[in-house]
Amino acid sequence: MLRALQASSQFKLRALTRDPDKHRNLAEEVVAADLNRPETLEAAFKAAHGVFLVTNFWEEGANELKQATAAVRAAKDADVKHFIWSTLPNVEAISRGKFHLPHFTGKAKIDQIVKEAGFANRTFVIAPFYYQNLLGPLAPQTQVDGSVGWALPLDPNVRCVHIGDITELGNIVAGAFAHPDEVGNGEYLPLVGDFMSFNEIVDTLNRQGHQFSFKQVPTEVFAASFPGAAEAAETFRYFEAYTYLGSDSYDRIALANQIAGWQPTGFSAWARMNFPALAA
């Protein structure tokens, strides 16, 4: 994010961190701030033209609603002109209550707080399913038949995953700050490098020399397989029923790419550069 804004050369950057002494080289200014301590935000936002905010659902003890509300209030009190919030689709609204994904919907419910705050400009960016997930929490695993790949509660033929390189989200944020007249009226800008089925993901990797497998497993079997698996299973069920973004979002994706001034990296190109090659 900071690298993209620095590359634009249009802004003087102020990075907020709980421990400035450890991160002095992040930006021109590095300021102590903690979303869990609202009293630290007044000085952090003072004289700022714009604020980009993202919260971490997975951080132990985090209350995203409380954190974001405090940040919105502090930014408004500081007369911030452009507020950019990193949100996600409202799964409960999209599915009419069929699916419950707090890590998505919790962020979406903050959108209204941002809209009602009265900023001169407000923009919403949406991160995709990360390519990097396939090297981290969803890396291929050795299966019971000896193959290496994925066993997930997802129809691999359904194209439903809006996917991208999360390191490129900063290009959209920088573009939004640079073009408030075009996207400062509450527009939603998703980062999407590709829209794929899991079979297409596996086939892309295998064409590059891998030998990965995929097996669709029952939801109830997967949900009982490890701590947190039930929530993951619910996520995949939502993807299959409604897609990651909940709609095709073609116009929003096109606007995001236009504002960023570039086409996000496709999965094949990213995988060729980042996915571990097969051992000889």
N, C-alpha and C positions, 0 to 999 in steps of 0.2 A: 504494500500500500504506500508506504513512505517513498520507496524507490520510484514508483510511478509518478507520484506528485513531484518528487525532486527532478525527474527527467523532463517534466513539462516546463520547468524553469519559470513558472508563472506565479508561484506562491512561496512565501516564507513559511517554513513549517515549524510547528510546535508539537513535539511528541509528548504524550502523557504516560507516565509510568509510576508504579508504586516505589521504585528504587532508582532515581535518576543517576546515582553514582555508578550503577552497573551499566548504564545505557547512554553515556554521554555523547556517543557518536551517532545516535539515531537521527538527529535533525539539528537545525540551526539552534533551536531552543529545546531543551529537555526539562520538563516541569513535573514535579511530584503531584500526583493525583490518584485518588482511589474511589471507584464508583460506589464502594460500600461506606464511604465517608463523605457525604454530600458537602460538608464544609470545605473540602479541599478543591471543589470544582469551581468556585467563584473566581479564584485567582487563576486557575488553569484556563478558563475561557475568556478572561478579561481581554478586551480589544481584539478578539478573534473575528475574522470575517466569516469563516465557515467551520463547521464541526462534522467530522465523520465519527459515527458511533457504532460499535459492535459489542455485544455482550456474549458471555460464554456460559451457555446452559449447563455444560458438563463440569464446570468448576464446582468443587465441593462447597456447599452452603450458599451458592449463588442464587439470588432472587432477581431475575431479569426485569420483572415489572418494576420493582423498587429501584433498581439501579438505573434503568432507562428513564423513569419518571424524574429522578433526581437530576440526571444529566440534561433532560429537556428543559426543566425549570431553570437550571443554572445557565444554560445557553440562552434562553429567552431573556433572563435577567441581565445577561451580558450583552444583549442586543446583537446576537449573532444573526447574520443575514441569510446564511444558507446552511441548513441542517440536513445531513445525509444519514439515513438509518439503514443498517444492514438487516433486512427482514427475511422472512420465509413465507411460503403459502399458508393460508389458514385452512388446515386440513379439515377441521370440524365443519366449517362453512361449506367447503368444496364438496365434502362427502355427506353433508346434511346429518352429521353426527354419527355416521357409520364407523368412522375411524377416529382414534384419539391419539394424537402425536404431540405431546406437550412441547417437545423441542422445536417443532415447526409452529404450532398454533400460538405458543407463548410469545414468540417474536411478532407474529402477525397482529396480535391484539394490541401491541404497542403502537402500531401504525396510526390508530385513531388519536392517540395522545400527541403524536408528532403533528398530525394534521390540524388539531385543535389549538396548538400552541401559538399560532399566529406568526410563524416565521415568514419573512418576505419570500423566501424560496425554500422548498423542501423537496427532497428526492429520495426514492427508495431503491436500493440495489438488492439483488437476490443472488446469493451464492448457489452454485449447482451442486450436484453430487460430485465430489472431488475425484479427479483421476487418481490423486494421491491415496485415496481410500484403498485402491487395489494393490498398493504396496504396504499398507498399514493394517487397519482393523479388518479389512476384507481381502487380505493377501491370500493367494491360492494355498491350499493345505493338502497334505497327503490324505487321500480318501481310503475307505476300507478295502477297495479293490486294488489298491496300490498306485492308482493314478494320482496326479497332482492337479488340483483345480478347485471347483466350487460346488458345494451342495447347499442350495438355497430354496426357500419356499416361494419360488417365482417362476412363472412360465417363461422359459428363455426365448420364446419366439415373439413375445409381446414387446414392441418398441415403446418404451415408457420411461427411459432414464435420460433426463437432461443432465449432461455431464460436461465437466470442463476442468481446466487447470486453475486452481484457486489462486495461484500467484498472479493471475492476470486480472483479478477483480479490481485491482488498483487502477488499471487503465480506464475502467468505466467511471470510477470515482473521480479521477482527475478530469476526465471529460465532462462530467456533470458539473463540477466546480467551475470549469471554464465556459460552460454554456448554460447558465441559469435561465436565460430567456426561453430556451428550448425544453428544458427538463426540470425546471424549478417549480412547477405547479402540481407536484404530487405524482409525477410519472414514476413508473416501475421499470427498472432496467435489469433484466436477468443476464448473467454471464452464462453462455451456452457454447461450448466448443463442438459438441456433437449431440445428437438425439438417437439413442441406440437401444436395441434389445441386448440381453445378456449373451445370446448366441452370437450377435455381431461383435461384441467385445471379445469373446473367446476366439471367434474366427479371425479377427484382426490380429490378435496375438499369435495365433498358430501359423498364420501366413508369414509371420516374421521369424519363424523357426522354433517356436515353443510347441509344447504338446499337452496343452491344458484340457481338462475335461469339465463337463458341467452335468450335474444331476439335480433334477427338481425333487425336493423332498416335501412331505406333508407339513403343513404349518404347525400342527401340534407336536410333531417329532422335533422340528427345529426349535420351537419355542421352549422346549425342555432341555435343550442340549448344553446350555451354559448360562451363567448369570447375565441378565440383560437381553437374552435371546428373544424373549416374548416381545419386547419393544421393537427389536430389529425385524421380527416376523411381521408385526403390524405395519412397519414402514414399507416392507416389500409388497404387502397386500395392497396398501394404498397406491404405490407406484403402479402396480398392475391394473388397478381399477381406474385410476384418474391421471396417471403420469406424475412425474416429480413436481412439475409446475402446476398441475391441475387443469391445464388447457394447452393448446398448441402454442400460445403466446408468441406467434410469429411476428406480429407488429412490434411487440415490446423488445424481442430479441434483436430485430433489425434496427430499432432506434438505439439500443444499447451499443451495438457495433458501430453505428454511425457516429454516435457521440464520442466513443473511444477512439475513432479514427483508424480502426484496424479490425481484422478478422481473427477471432480467437483461434488458438491452436487446436486442430482436430485431434481426435484420439490416436489415430494411426501415427501421426508425426510425433506426438508426445510419447507414445509407447516406444517407438523406435529409439528415442533418445534416453528414456528413463527406465524402461522395464529391464530387469536383469536378463542378460542373454543366457541361453542354455549352456551349461558346462559341456565341454567337449566330451 
